[in-house]
Amino acid sequence: MKLRTVLADRRFHVAAGGVVALLVALLIALAMMPWGLFKSTIESRLSARFGRPVTIGSVERQDAFSLSPTVTLHDLRIPQAAWAGTGDLVRVESATVRFPVLPLLIGHFRPGTITVQGAHIVLVRDADRRESWRSDDDRRKPASRGGGVILRGLRIADSTLVYRDAFQDRAFSLKVAADPARGITLAGTGTVRGEPVTLSAHGPAIENAGGKPWPFAARIDGGALTLSAAGTMDSPLDTRHMTVDVATRADDLKFVDAIIEAGLIGTMPVRLQAHARHDGARWTVTGLKGLIGSSDIAGHVDVIKADGRTRLDGAVTSNALNFDDFSSRAGQAKALARQQALGPRLIPDTRINLRKINHTDGTIVFTVHRLVSASPTSLKAMHGTVSLDHQLMTVSPFVLDLTRGSIAGSVRVDQRGGGPVPMVTFDLALRDSSIATLGGGGGTVEGRVDGRARLRGPGSTLREAVAASDGTIGLVARDGALPAKIASLLGFDAARGILTDDDERAGLRCAVLRFAMRGGTGTADPFLIDTTRSQANGQGTVSFPSEALDMTLTGAPKMKTILRFPSALIIGGSIKEPEVHLPPGAKSAGNFFKALGQAITGQQGPKATDADCEALAARALQ
């Protein structure tokens, strides 16, 4: 049948007319819809959304006939979550919404204008990160990637917003207003980590936005924290899609973290600025620069929040960095008190417990061109990569440059499962350094130094982990020199130790020290000092965390001597403050005459021979 014939058929006209009449009737019905009949439906859907009974006093249509009706909800009440305390999450005297009807036919509610009178909202998050405005189903859903609601008008009067967050220790109480003349404003007071702040934010009236990017400004002011943000949202109130410039000053980086929630550590005072772009669950931060204490930093980072976790991926550089800046004043005071109580220690008490960093993952590449310190240091520069994945932190590769040589390797902190103490694994190698470098300056003993530490143990700080570790520590010095007087005394050659000129030098063939660590106690295996004049052998232990030495050193000369002292040296004290002394009775007249008699009779014991320094060094450094 031809199209012309179909179009001329009376039955087609009747059918077409019926369809048109049905559509017209449907449009008329929609335009005259008594929206008050849907009160119970709206209540039930909101109740299902929040998981608690939502009530509405009444639903009233303001116009008689329109495909963009205006509807007012009176006395809307959403109860607070049971765990969050008494009262309401949301209480609204009246909310008037104008919206197009046709999008509802495909399941989309797109309000055009909203007028709110007497809205009072109380948002609560507890220490376990539960949020009173989300149901359990919401927390299980992935973050939405859609855009925000595009409004054509917004009016808010006599309204407040209260926010209490036990997890980040912050609380705000704000007055909220919006009208065509003054735009949108928020103003109020609050606390961040116990410190008082004032808050303010402003954006132009939505009625004047004209579909263009919407500028805004916000500020937090307080003695401990100042943070300002200014930028543009892709559309009015679309906080999920915006570009912003941020500047902050804070007594501690933890104050900034209380706002941005990136899992940052406590530090000295900070001044930072950055440019950022927010798209859905992603923040892209560029142009990050500023000071943490006296340390300058610059870099970039991508922050992605999904499934209740935060992922950081970026790079940070510093021209001059002081480790002390990355501990808060309170942390430094505690560290100083511990140091005064315990005395100086070689192993730092740096905290590495990840128990509270349980929602942050990512990878940060760091480069420090110069390390600085208030006291003399041999540390020069460092670079490496920090990776964090569900409380497994790996620093690898890691390179710490010294004024001569470097320390390179990896550190692994494993606290997966949220245990109270992580398992820490060190694998670090010291290469091509020197005795002077490790000693912090010049000295009478010279030599190239290499080392290796392979340890594994539990602990919340580096010191605790070493104090409970198993593994090995090896240190080798070779191809050096030392005062000939000291070389002779190491062989207990009393005559040459007394008669040798102070300026005379002897060769240091090697000094090899290897500790076999078990439960934080290292047993020397071996401890040997081989010089061109003598050889000394040690036995004993070093115990962590006290770093106490309990060792005995004996020796023999490599040449015939006039007077060889038949005794040993006792090495006590600590690694940082060793104490060397003779055993009780060693200075007695009897011991002296014994040595003299052995010299006269020629029974002074065997002379030492050259040690196999290469084999000993290989074992210590394996």
VEXDREN-2710 file (C-alpha; in Angstrom, 1 decimal):
% VEXDREN-2710
k/r/px/py/pz
1/MET/0.0/0.0/0.0
2/LYS/1.4/3.4/-1.0
3/LEU/2.0/6.1/1.6
4/ARG/-0.4/8.4/-0.2
5/THR/-3.1/5.8/0.1
6/VAL/-2.3/5.3/3.8
7/LEU/-2.5/9.0/4.5
8/ALA/-5.8/9.2/2.7
9/ASP/-7.3/6.4/4.7
10/ARG/-9.9/7.6/7.2
11/ARG/-8.8/5.0/9.7
12/PHE/-5.3/6.5/9.8
13/HIS/-6.8/9.9/10.6
14/VAL/-8.9/8.4/13.4
15/ALA/-5.8/6.6/14.9
16/ALA/-3.6/9.7/14.6
17/GLY/-6.2/11.9/16.1
18/GLY/-6.6/9.4/19.0
19/VAL/-2.9/9.5/19.7
20/VAL/-2.8/13.3/19.6
21/ALA/-5.8/13.5/21.8
22/LEU/-4.2/11.0/24.2
23/LEU/-0.9/13.0/24.3
24/VAL/-2.9/16.3/24.8
25/ALA/-4.9/14.7/27.6
26/LEU/-1.7/13.4/29.2
27/LEU/-0.1/16.9/29.0
28/ILE/-3.2/18.5/30.5
29/ALA/-3.2/15.9/33.2
30/LEU/0.4/16.6/34.0
31/ALA/-0.1/20.3/33.9
32/MET/-3.0/20.0/36.4
33/MET/-1.5/17.2/38.5
34/PRO/-2.5/17.5/42.2
35/TRP/1.0/16.9/43.6
36/GLY/-0.3/16.8/47.1
37/LEU/-1.5/13.3/46.4
38/PHE/2.1/12.2/46.2
39/LYS/2.9/13.2/49.8
40/SER/3.1/9.6/51.1
41/THR/5.1/8.5/48.0
42/ILE/7.7/11.2/48.6
43/GLU/7.9/10.3/52.3
44/SER/8.4/6.6/51.6
45/ARG/11.1/7.2/49.0
46/LEU/13.0/9.6/51.3
47/SER/12.6/7.2/54.2
48/ALA/14.1/4.5/52.0
49/ARG/16.9/6.8/50.9
50/PHE/18.0/7.7/54.5
51/GLY/17.0/4.5/56.3
52/ARG/14.8/6.3/58.8
53/PRO/11.2/7.6/58.8
54/VAL/10.8/10.9/56.9
55/THR/7.7/13.0/57.5
56/ILE/6.1/15.9/55.6
57/GLY/3.4/18.1/57.1
58/SER/1.8/18.8/53.7
59/VAL/2.5/19.1/50.0
60/GLU/0.8/22.1/48.3
61/ARG/0.7/23.1/44.6
62/GLN/1.0/26.9/44.2
63/ASP/-0.3/27.2/40.6
64/ALA/-3.3/25.6/38.9
65/PHE/-2.0/24.8/35.4
66/SER/1.6/24.5/34.2
67/LEU/4.1/22.0/32.8
68/SER/6.6/23.6/35.2
69/PRO/4.6/23.6/38.4
70/THR/5.6/25.2/41.7
71/VAL/5.2/22.9/44.7
72/THR/5.7/23.7/48.4
73/LEU/6.6/21.1/51.1
74/HIS/5.7/22.2/54.6
75/ASP/7.3/20.9/57.8
76/LEU/9.8/18.4/56.3
77/ARG/11.6/16.4/58.9
78/ILE/14.4/13.8/58.5
79/PRO/15.4/12.3/61.8
80/GLN/19.1/12.1/62.9
81/ALA/20.8/8.7/62.7
82/ALA/20.3/6.8/66.0
83/TRP/24.1/6.7/66.7
84/ALA/24.5/10.5/66.1
85/GLY/22.4/11.7/69.0
86/THR/18.9/13.1/69.3
87/GLY/17.2/15.7/67.1
88/ASP/16.8/16.0/63.4
89/LEU/19.3/15.6/60.5
90/VAL/17.1/18.0/58.5
91/ARG/14.2/20.2/59.5
92/VAL/12.6/22.6/57.0
93/GLU/9.7/24.9/57.6
94/SER/9.0/25.2/53.9
95/ALA/10.7/24.4/50.6
96/THR/9.2/25.6/47.4
97/VAL/10.4/24.0/44.2
98/ARG/9.6/24.8/40.6
99/PHE/10.5/22.0/38.2
100/PRO/9.7/20.8/34.6
101/VAL/7.3/17.8/34.5
102/LEU/8.5/16.1/31.3
103/PRO/11.9/14.9/32.6
104/LEU/10.0/13.1/35.3
105/LEU/8.7/10.8/32.6
106/ILE/12.2/9.4/32.1
107/GLY/13.1/9.3/35.8
108/HIS/14.9/12.7/36.1
109/PHE/14.0/15.4/38.7
110/ARG/15.5/18.7/37.6
111/PRO/14.5/21.6/39.8
112/GLY/14.7/25.0/38.2
113/THR/14.3/27.3/41.2
114/ILE/14.2/26.5/44.9
115/THR/13.1/28.7/47.8
116/VAL/13.8/27.5/51.3
117/GLN/12.5/29.1/54.5
118/GLY/13.8/28.0/58.0
119/ALA/16.0/25.1/57.1
120/HIS/18.1/23.6/59.9
121/ILE/20.6/20.9/59.0
122/VAL/22.9/19.0/61.5
123/LEU/25.6/16.8/59.8
124/VAL/27.5/14.4/62.1
125/ARG/30.5/12.1/61.4
126/ASP/31.8/9.9/64.2
127/ALA/35.3/8.6/64.9
128/ASP/34.6/5.5/62.8
129/ARG/33.8/7.8/59.8
130/ARG/30.1/7.0/59.8
131/GLU/28.1/9.9/58.3
132/SER/24.6/10.7/59.5
133/TRP/23.5/11.9/56.0
134/ARG/24.3/8.6/54.4
135/SER/22.6/5.3/54.8
136/ASP/24.5/2.0/54.9
137/ASP/23.5/1.5/51.2
138/ASP/25.0/4.9/50.2
139/ARG/28.4/4.0/51.8
140/ARG/28.5/0.8/49.7
141/LYS/27.8/2.5/46.5
142/PRO/30.6/3.9/44.3
143/ALA/31.0/7.7/44.2
144/SER/28.7/9.4/41.6
145/ARG/30.5/10.7/38.6
146/GLY/27.6/12.9/37.4
147/GLY/27.4/16.6/37.4
148/GLY/25.5/18.7/40.0
149/VAL/22.0/20.0/39.8
150/ILE/21.8/23.1/37.5
151/LEU/19.5/25.7/39.2
152/ARG/18.0/28.8/37.7
153/GLY/17.3/30.4/41.0
154/LEU/17.9/29.9/44.7
155/ARG/16.6/31.7/47.8
156/ILE/17.4/30.7/51.4
157/ALA/16.3/32.5/54.5
158/ASP/16.5/31.9/58.3
159/SER/18.6/28.8/57.8
160/THR/21.5/27.2/59.6
161/LEU/24.0/24.4/58.9
162/VAL/25.8/22.6/61.8
163/TYR/28.7/20.1/61.1
164/ARG/30.4/17.9/63.8
165/ASP/33.2/15.6/62.8
166/ALA/34.9/13.5/65.5
167/PHE/37.2/11.8/63.0
168/GLN/38.9/15.0/62.0
169/ASP/38.2/16.9/65.2
170/ARG/36.4/19.8/63.6
171/ALA/33.0/21.4/64.1
172/PHE/31.3/24.3/62.3
173/SER/28.1/26.3/62.9
174/LEU/27.0/28.4/59.9
175/LYS/24.2/30.7/58.8
176/VAL/23.2/30.2/55.2
177/ALA/21.5/32.7/53.0
178/ALA/20.7/33.3/49.3
179/ASP/18.9/35.9/47.4
180/PRO/19.1/37.6/44.0
181/ALA/20.6/40.8/45.5
182/ARG/23.3/39.5/47.7
183/GLY/24.0/36.1/46.2
184/ILE/24.9/33.1/48.3
185/THR/26.6/33.5/51.7
186/LEU/27.8/31.3/54.5
187/ALA/29.2/32.7/57.7
188/GLY/29.9/31.3/61.1
189/THR/32.3/30.0/63.6
190/GLY/33.8/26.6/64.6
191/THR/36.9/24.7/65.8
192/VAL/39.6/22.7/64.0
193/ARG/41.6/20.4/66.2
194/GLY/40.4/22.3/69.2
195/GLU/41.4/25.8/67.9
196/PRO/38.7/28.4/67.2
197/VAL/38.1/29.6/63.6
198/THR/35.7/31.8/61.7
199/LEU/34.3/30.7/58.3
200/SER/32.9/32.5/55.4
201/ALA/32.0/31.8/51.8
202/HIS/30.3/33.7/49.0
203/GLY/29.2/33.3/45.4
204/PRO/27.0/35.5/43.1
205/ALA/23.3/35.0/42.8
206/ILE/22.4/31.9/40.7
207/GLU/19.8/34.0/38.9
208/ASN/22.6/36.1/37.4
209/ALA/24.9/33.1/36.5
210/GLY/23.6/32.9/32.9
211/GLY/25.0/29.4/32.3
212/LYS/28.6/30.5/32.7
213/PRO/31.3/29.3/35.1
214/TRP/30.3/30.4/38.6
215/PRO/33.0/32.2/40.7
216/PHE/33.3/31.7/44.4
217/ALA/35.5/32.5/47.4
218/ALA/35.8/30.8/50.8
219/ARG/38.0/31.4/53.9
220/ILE/38.8/29.9/57.2
221/ASP/40.4/32.3/59.7
222/GLY/42.0/31.4/63.0
223/GLY/45.1/31.7/65.1
224/ALA/46.3/28.2/64.3
225/LEU/44.9/28.0/60.7
226/THR/44.2/30.3/57.8
227/LEU/43.0/28.9/54.5
228/SER/41.6/30.8/51.6
229/ALA/40.2/29.4/48.4
230/ALA/39.0/31.3/45.3
231/GLY/38.0/29.8/41.9
232/THR/35.2/28.9/39.6
233/MET/32.7/26.0/39.5
234/ASP/31.6/24.7/36.1
235/SER/28.0/25.6/37.1
236/PRO/26.5/27.2/40.3
237/LEU/27.1/25.0/43.4
238/ASP/28.8/22.3/41.4
239/THR/31.5/21.6/43.9
240/ARG/32.4/18.3/42.1
241/HIS/33.6/20.2/39.1
242/MET/35.7/23.3/39.8
243/THR/39.0/25.0/39.5
244/VAL/40.5/26.6/42.6
245/ASP/43.5/28.4/44.0
246/VAL/44.3/27.7/47.6
247/ALA/46.7/29.4/50.1
248/THR/47.1/28.3/53.7
249/ARG/49.1/29.1/56.8
250/ALA/48.9/26.7/59.8
251/ASP/50.8/25.9/63.0
252/ASP/51.0/22.3/61.9
253/LEU/50.2/20.4/58.7
254/LYS/47.7/18.4/60.7
255/PHE/45.4/21.5/60.7
256/VAL/45.4/21.5/56.9
257/ASP/44.8/17.8/56.9
258/ALA/41.7/18.3/59.1
259/ILE/40.2/20.2/56.1
260/ILE/41.5/18.3/53.0
261/GLU/41.8/14.8/54.6
262/ALA/44.9/13.6/52.7
263/GLY/46.5/11.7/55.6
264/LEU/49.2/14.3/56.3
265/ILE/51.6/14.2/59.2
266/GLY/52.3/16.6/62.0
267/THR/55.0/19.3/61.2
268/MET/56.4/22.6/62.1
269/PRO/54.3/25.7/60.9
270/VAL/53.5/25.7/57.2
271/ARG/52.8/28.2/54.4
272/LEU/51.6/26.6/51.2
273/GLN/49.8/27.5/48.1
274/ALA/48.5/25.4/45.2
275/HIS/46.3/25.4/42.1
276/ALA/43.8/22.5/41.9
277/ARG/41.2/21.0/39.6
278/HIS/38.3/18.9/41.0
279/ASP/36.5/16.5/38.8
280/GLY/34.2/14.0/40.6
281/ALA/36.4/11.8/42.8
282/ARG/39.7/13.3/41.5
283/TRP/41.7/16.3/42.7
284/THR/44.6/17.3/40.4
285/VAL/46.9/19.6/42.4
286/THR/49.6/21.5/40.5
287/GLY/51.8/24.4/41.4
288/LEU/52.2/23.2/45.0
289/LYS/54.9/25.2/46.7
290/GLY/55.7/26.8/50.1
291/LEU/57.5/26.2/53.4
292/ILE/57.2/23.6/56.1
293/GLY/59.2/25.1/58.9
294/SER/62.4/26.3/57.1
295/SER/62.1/23.5/54.5
296/ASP/60.9/24.5/51.0
297/ILE/58.8/22.1/49.0
298/ALA/57.3/22.1/45.5
299/GLY/55.5/19.5/43.5
300/HIS/52.2/18.1/42.3
301/VAL/49.8/15.4/43.3
302/ASP/46.7/13.6/42.1
303/VAL/44.2/12.8/44.9
304/ILE/41.5/10.2/44.1
305/LYS/38.8/9.3/46.6
306/ALA/36.9/6.1/46.0
307/ASP/35.3/3.4/48.1
308/GLY/36.1/5.3/51.3
309/ARG/39.8/5.5/50.5
310/THR/42.2/8.3/49.4
311/ARG/44.9/7.6/46.8
312/LEU/47.8/10.1/46.4
313/ASP/50.1/10.0/43.4
314/GLY/52.6/12.7/42.8
315/ALA/56.1/14.1/43.2
316/VAL/57.7/16.5/45.7
317/THR/61.1/18.2/45.5
318/SER/63.0/20.4/48.0
319/ASN/66.0/22.5/47.6
320/ALA/66.8/22.5/51.3
321/LEU/65.1/20.2/53.8
322/ASN/65.5/19.8/57.6
323/PHE/64.1/16.6/59.1
324/ASP/63.2/18.4/62.3
325/ASP/60.6/20.4/60.3
326/PHE/58.6/17.2/59.8
327/SER/57.7/16.8/63.4
328/SER/55.3/19.0/65.4
329/ARG/56.5/21.1/68.3
330/ALA/54.7/18.6/70.6
331/GLY/56.5/15.7/68.9
332/GLN/59.8/17.4/69.2
333/ALA/59.3/18.1/72.9
334/LYS/58.5/14.5/73.5
335/ALA/61.6/13.4/71.5
336/LEU/63.8/15.8/73.5
337/ALA/62.4/14.5/76.8
338/ARG/63.1/10.9/75.7
339/GLN/66.6/11.8/74.6
340/GLN/67.4/13.5/77.9
341/ALA/66.1/10.5/79.8
342/LEU/67.9/7.9/77.7
343/GLY/71.0/9.8/76.5
344/PRO/72.2/10.1/72.9
345/ARG/71.3/7.3/70.6
346/LEU/72.4/6.4/67.0
347/ILE/69.1/4.9/65.9
348/PRO/66.4/7.6/65.7
349/ASP/63.1/7.3/67.5
350/THR/61.2/8.2/64.3
351/ARG/57.5/7.0/64.5
352/ILE/56.5/4.6/61.6
353/ASN/53.2/3.2/63.0
354/LEU/50.6/3.2/60.2
355/ARG/47.6/2.3/62.3
356/LYS/45.9/5.7/61.9
357/ILE/46.8/5.9/58.2
358/ASN/44.3/3.2/57.2
359/HIS/42.4/4.9/54.4
360/THR/45.3/6.3/52.3
361/ASP/47.2/4.7/49.5
362/GLY/49.5/6.0/46.7
363/THR/52.9/6.7/45.5
364/ILE/55.0/9.8/46.1
365/VAL/58.4/10.4/44.4
366/PHE/60.6/12.6/46.5
367/THR/63.9/14.5/45.7
368/VAL/65.8/16.6/48.2
369/HIS/68.7/18.5/46.7
370/ARG/70.2/19.5/50.1
371/LEU/69.7/18.3/53.6
372/VAL/70.3/20.8/56.4
373/SER/70.5/20.5/60.2
374/ALA/71.0/22.7/63.2
375/SER/74.0/20.5/64.2
376/PRO/76.9/19.3/61.9
377/THR/75.8/16.5/59.7
378/SER/77.3/14.3/57.0
379/LEU/73.9/13.9/55.3
380/LYS/73.9/15.7/51.9
381/ALA/70.8/14.8/49.8
382/MET/68.3/12.1/49.2
383/HIS/65.8/10.8/46.7
384/GLY/63.4/7.8/46.4
385/THR/59.8/6.6/46.1
386/VAL/57.3/6.0/48.9
387/SER/54.4/3.6/48.1
388/LEU/51.5/2.9/50.4
389/ASP/48.9/0.2/49.8
390/HIS/46.5/-0.7/52.6
391/GLN/48.9/0.0/55.4
392/LEU/51.9/-1.6/53.6
393/MET/54.5/1.2/53.1
394/THR/57.6/0.6/51.0
395/VAL/60.4/3.1/50.5
396/SER/62.1/1.8/47.4
397/PRO/64.3/2.8/45.9
398/PHE/65.8/4.9/48.6
399/VAL/69.2/6.8/48.3
400/LEU/70.7/9.0/51.0
401/ASP/73.8/10.8/49.8
402/LEU/76.5/11.6/52.3
403/THR/79.3/14.1/52.0
404/ARG/81.2/11.0/50.9
405/GLY/79.4/7.9/49.8
406/SER/75.8/7.0/50.1
407/ILE/73.3/4.7/51.8
408/ALA/70.9/2.9/49.4
409/GLY/68.3/0.2/49.6
410/SER/64.7/-0.2/50.9
411/VAL/62.6/0.0/54.0
412/ARG/59.3/-1.9/54.3
413/VAL/56.6/-1.1/57.0
414/ASP/53.9/-3.8/57.0
415/GLN/50.8/-3.1/59.2
416/ARG/48.2/-4.8/57.0
417/GLY/45.3/-5.9/59.0
418/GLY/45.5/-3.0/61.3
419/GLY/47.6/-4.6/64.0
420/PRO/48.9/-2.4/66.8
421/VAL/52.6/-2.7/65.7
422/PRO/54.0/-3.0/62.1
423/MET/56.6/-5.4/61.0
424/VAL/59.6/-3.4/59.7
425/THR/62.2/-4.7/57.2
426/PHE/65.4/-2.9/56.4
427/ASP/67.8/-3.7/53.6
428/LEU/70.3/-0.8/53.4
429/ALA/73.9/-0.7/52.0
430/LEU/76.5/1.9/52.8
431/ARG/78.9/2.4/49.9
432/ASP/82.2/4.2/49.5
433/SER/82.0/6.3/52.6
434/SER/84.8/7.1/55.0
435/ILE/85.5/7.0/58.8
436/ALA/85.6/10.8/58.9
437/THR/82.2/11.1/57.2
438/LEU/80.5/8.7/59.7
439/GLY/82.3/10.3/62.6
440/GLY/81.0/13.7/61.6
441/GLY/84.3/15.4/60.7
442/GLY/88.0/15.0/60.7
443/GLY/89.9/12.5/62.8
444/THR/93.2/10.6/63.1
445/VAL/91.8/7.4/61.6
446/GLU/91.2/7.3/57.9
447/GLY/89.8/4.6/55.6
448/ARG/87.1/3.8/53.1
449/VAL/83.9/2.4/54.7
450/ASP/81.2/0.1/53.4
451/GLY/78.3/-1.4/55.3
452/ARG/75.1/-3.5/55.1
453/ALA/72.1/-3.8/57.4
454/ARG/69.5/-6.5/56.8
455/LEU/67.0/-6.5/59.7
456/ARG/63.4/-7.4/60.4
457/GLY/61.5/-6.7/63.5
458/PRO/58.2/-5.3/64.9
459/GLY/58.0/-1.8/66.3
460/SER/56.1/1.5/66.1
461/THR/59.4/3.5/65.7
462/LEU/62.7/2.7/64.0
463/ARG/64.3/2.3/67.4
464/GLU/61.7/-0.2/68.6
465/ALA/62.0/-2.2/65.3
466/VAL/65.7/-2.5/65.6
467/ALA/65.4/-3.4/69.3
468/ALA/63.3/-6.4/68.4
469/SER/65.0/-7.4/65.1
470/ASP/66.7/-10.4/63.7
471/GLY/69.3/-10.2/60.9
472/THR/72.8/-8.9/60.4
473/ILE/74.7/-5.6/60.6
474/GLY/78.0/-5.4/58.9
475/LEU/80.6/-2.6/58.7
476/VAL/84.0/-2.7/56.9
477/ALA/86.7/-0.1/56.9
478/ARG/89.8/-0.6/54.7
479/ASP/92.7/0.9/52.8
480/GLY/93.3/3.5/55.5
481/ALA/95.7/4.8/58.1
482/LEU/95.9/5.5/61.8
483/PRO/98.4/6.7/64.3
484/ALA/101.2/4.1/64.6
485/LYS/101.0/4.5/68.4
486/ILE/97.3/3.4/68.4
487/ALA/98.1/0.6/66.0
488/SER/100.8/-0.7/68.4
489/LEU/98.5/-0.5/71.4
490/LEU/95.9/-2.5/69.5
491/GLY/98.5/-5.3/69.5
492/PHE/99.2/-4.7/73.2
493/ASP/102.7/-3.7/72.2
494/ALA/103.4/-1.6/75.2
495/ALA/106.9/-0.6/74.2
496/ARG/106.1/0.7/70.8
497/GLY/102.9/2.2/72.2
498/ILE/105.0/4.3/74.6
499/LEU/108.0/5.0/72.4
500/THR/106.4/5.6/68.9
501/ASP/106.3/9.2/67.8
502/ASP/102.9/10.8/67.9
503/ASP/103.1/11.9/64.2
504/GLU/104.1/8.4/62.9
505/ARG/101.4/6.6/60.9
506/ALA/100.5/3.0/60.3
507/GLY/98.4/1.3/57.7
508/LEU/94.8/0.2/58.4
509/ARG/94.4/-2.9/56.3
510/CYS/90.8/-3.5/57.4
511/ALA/88.4/-3.2/60.3
512/VAL/85.6/-5.7/60.0
513/LEU/82.6/-5.8/62.3
514/ARG/79.6/-8.0/61.8
515/PHE/76.7/-8.4/64.3
516/ALA/74.4/-11.4/64.1
517/MET/71.2/-9.9/65.4
518/ARG/68.7/-12.0/67.4
519/GLY/65.8/-10.2/69.2
520/GLY/67.6/-6.9/69.2
521/THR/70.9/-8.2/70.6
522/GLY/73.9/-8.3/68.2
523/THR/76.7/-10.8/68.7
524/ALA/80.1/-9.9/67.2
525/ASP/80.9/-12.4/64.5
526/PRO/83.6/-11.3/63.7
527/PHE/85.1/-8.2/65.2
528/LEU/88.6/-7.7/63.8
529/ILE/91.0/-4.8/63.3
530/ASP/94.0/-5.5/61.1
531/THR/96.8/-3.0/60.8
532/THR/100.3/-3.1/59.4
533/ARG/101.6/-3.3/63.0
534/SER/99.0/-5.4/64.8
535/GLN/95.8/-7.3/64.8
536/ALA/93.0/-7.1/67.4
537/ASN/90.0/-9.4/67.8
538/GLY/86.9/-8.7/69.7
539/GLN/84.1/-10.6/71.3
540/GLY/80.8/-9.5/72.8
541/THR/77.5/-7.9/72.1
542/VAL/75.6/-4.8/71.5
543/SER/72.1/-4.5/72.8
544/PHE/69.2/-2.4/71.4
545/PRO/67.4/-0.1/72.2
546/SER/70.0/1.0/74.8
547/GLU/72.8/0.5/72.3
548/ALA/74.9/-0.7/75.2
549/LEU/78.3/-2.3/74.4
550/ASP/79.7/-5.3/76.2
551/MET/82.8/-6.3/74.4
552/THR/86.3/-7.5/75.1
553/LEU/89.2/-6.8/72.7
554/THR/92.5/-8.8/72.6
555/GLY/95.4/-8.3/70.3
556/ALA/98.8/-9.3/69.1
557/PRO/101.6/-7.4/67.4
558/LYS/102.9/-8.4/63.9
559/MET/106.5/-8.0/64.9
560/LYS/108.8/-8.8/67.8
561/THR/108.3/-6.4/70.7
562/ILE/110.3/-5.5/73.8
563/LEU/107.2/-5.5/76.1
564/ARG/103.9/-7.1/75.3
565/PHE/101.2/-6.4/77.8
566/PRO/99.2/-9.6/78.7
567/SER/95.7/-8.3/79.1
568/ALA/92.6/-7.2/77.2
569/LEU/90.5/-4.1/76.7
570/ILE/86.9/-3.8/77.9
571/ILE/84.6/-1.8/75.7
572/GLY/81.4/-0.6/77.5
573/GLY/79.2/2.4/77.4
574/SER/77.1/2.9/74.2
575/ILE/77.6/3.2/70.5
576/LYS/77.4/7.1/70.7
577/GLU/79.5/7.2/73.9
578/PRO/81.8/4.2/74.1
579/GLU/84.0/3.6/77.2
580/VAL/87.3/1.8/76.9
581/HIS/89.2/0.6/80.0
582/LEU/91.4/-2.2/81.3
583/PRO/89.9/-5.1/83.3
584/PRO/90.3/-5.0/87.1
585/GLY/93.9/-5.8/88.2
586/ALA/95.4/-5.1/84.7
587/LYS/97.4/-2.2/86.1
588/SER/98.9/-4.2/89.0
589/ALA/102.6/-4.6/89.6
590/GLY/102.2/-8.4/89.2
591/ASN/100.8/-8.0/85.7
592/PHE/103.6/-5.7/84.8
593/PHE/106.3/-8.1/86.0
594/LYS/104.5/-10.9/84.2
595/ALA/104.8/-9.0/81.0
596/LEU/108.5/-8.3/81.7
597/GLY/109.2/-11.9/82.5
598/GLN/107.6/-13.0/79.2
599/ALA/109.8/-10.5/77.3
600/ILE/113.0/-11.8/79.0
601/THR/112.2/-15.4/78.4
602/GLY/110.9/-14.8/74.8
603/GLN/107.5/-16.4/75.7
604/GLN/105.3/-13.5/74.6
605/GLY/103.0/-15.6/72.5
606/PRO/102.6/-15.9/68.7
607/LYS/102.8/-12.8/66.5
608/ALA/99.7/-11.9/64.3
609/THR/99.6/-12.4/60.6
610/ASP/97.8/-10.5/57.9
611/ALA/94.0/-11.3/57.9
612/ASP/92.1/-12.2/54.8
613/CYS/90.4/-8.9/54.6
614/GLU/88.6/-9.6/51.3
615/ALA/87.0/-12.7/52.6
616/LEU/86.0/-11.1/55.9
617/ALA/84.6/-8.1/54.2
618/ALA/82.6/-10.2/51.8
619/ARG/81.0/-12.1/54.7
620/ALA/80.2/-8.9/56.6
621/LEU/78.6/-7.2/53.7
622/GLN/76.6/-10.1/52.3
END
